[in-house]
Amino acid sequence: MPTISDIMDFLVDNRAPDLKLKVLADLFDRLAWVLNDDGEGIYTVRRAWLCGADPVRVEISLLMSETFPMANRRDLEKCLTRVAGTWPRFKSLCDDILSRWDKQFR
């Protein structure tokens, strides 16, 4: 039986050529609500992708918006600082996530 990681990887690797990555991010956000683990498998994959080296998977992770990818601001900021330093084009997405965190928790 395939894992949720296998399924997510399959969907990313076999996406339509012109598909916007936001569509996959939204799909993964919605799937989290229908799985019996309350999305924990999807969120685990998301965190791994965000800390990984594939810019496509990093971008999808950044575009997901139903939850925050890390449990605390320190870990979130550390991760997003690395992402923005590695891929400057993602800086505004990283800044947006931190801003949403601050609005929700401060």
Number of C-alpha atoms within 10 A of each C-alpha: 4 6 9 16 15 12 12 18 14 11 12 17 11 9 13 9 6 6 10 11 18 15 13 20 22 15 13 21 20 14 13 18 13 10 13 9 10 12 17 14 15 20 20 15 19 25 18 16 19 24 16 12 12 10 15 14 24 20 21 21 26 24 19 23 14 13 12 19 22 16 9 11 14 10 12 18 16 10 18 23 16 15 24 16 12 13 13 13 12 18 17 11 17 22 15 13 22 17 11 13 16 11 9 8 8 6
